[in-house]
Amino acid sequence: MSDNIPSILADADTLGGGATAREIAQQPATLIETAAMVRTRREQIAAFVDPLVVDTNTRIILAGAGTSAFAGAILAPTLSVELGRPVEAIATTDIVARPREIFADRRPVLLVSFARSGNSPESVAACELADALAAECRHLVITCNRQGRLFHEYDGAARSLVLALPEATDDQGFAMTSSVTAMMLAATGAFCPAQVAEARVAAIANAVGQVLIERNDAIREIAGRGFERIVYLGSGALRGLAEESALKILELTGGRMLSYHDTALGFRHGPKSLLDEKTLVLVYVAGEAHAARYDADLLAEVSGQLGPQRVIAIAPESAGDLARGATDWRCGGPGDEAALVYPYLVHAQLLALHASVATGRTPDNPFPSGEVNRVVKGVTVHPLD
């Protein structure tokens, strides 16, 4: 590894995790590079996006599959607040399966497509269905792969804008890591230019770097404790983050560790039944004070039941005394949730990486016999009657 990328997995290549480890560790650099790219294209982006934001009759839909869908779920709540209008997160898998329901009112649509490869069958089909069923559809494609089908079909096309991210973000590991954080930052910058200001992104990148350096050893130790269930909890934007975090565990351990996600309030309504002595609970503490009180209440309750070694609070530095007996991990940076999602997510990526090794999987390819693939296979897109 280069000197400016920390070694987060000893003997990574030997253990079959070299690509994943490097792609997690490179995120301070790829975030800065992505923000710089967005700033250089600011005028072109503004000319395309700004009139659609002002037109409240146009739906803004953030779409993707798997991790790319969760990127939309993370961004939609904060973008809705920033723009003062609804922003929807709808998975391409839902669009493809239920297109008439998604486009029932036939309003104009700005479809924001997140695509690491741009070759997933649902990604292409969702764009085509939006064109067919919406009154009018414009496409903002955010992709990490200039060789992908979405790039080639929409770059330079009418009513479309493609943002191709730095080449390094096209993750070669099985799980999306630097690709998803780069796509999230690019989308945020497209709608809210202040979010990719140089000083702000430098602070976010520094917070991510601190997690990589300061938490890696502790996370590796936790991954080796033999937990069988991992629970991630968070509200608002952090609910989408919890969902993505739970997916990382399932993906990289090949299902050998089961995972669950919910909100702090929702968890009490039945799902709390899954807690046992082999369960680890991680709570993403909200950056918004009102929501954080509910996170604190649940931390106190669950750490009292399981003990502080099985409950982890991941919180802003400014959160005060909210851990309530749980293990207390703090994150720096700007401190608002739009910024916190980046250092928060790196915790989950590191835990999934080390859990993969601890359970005998190879992180770069946890399914060597091909049951699950880096780019989804086996999907038949049926024509709409």
Secondary structure, 3 states (H helix, E strand, C coil): CCCCCCCCCCCCCCCCCHHHHHHHHCHHHHHHHHHHHHHHCHHHHHHHHHHHHHCCCCEEEEECCCHHHHHHHHHHHHHHHHHCCCCEECCHHHHHHCHHHHCCCCCCEEEEEEECCCCCHHHHHHHHHHHHHCCCEEEEEEECCCCCHHHHHHCCCCCEEEEECCHHHCCCCCCCCHHHHHHHHHHHHHHCHHHHCHHHHHHHHHHHHHHHHHCHHHHHHHHCCCCCEEEEECCCHHHHHHHHHHHHHHHHCCCCCEEEEECHHHHCCCHHHHCCCCEEEEEECCCCHHHHHHHHHHHHHHHHHHCHHHEEEEEEHHHCCCCCCCEEEEECCCCCHHHHHHHHHHHHHHHHHHHHHHCCCCCCCCCCCCCCCCCCCCCCCCCCC
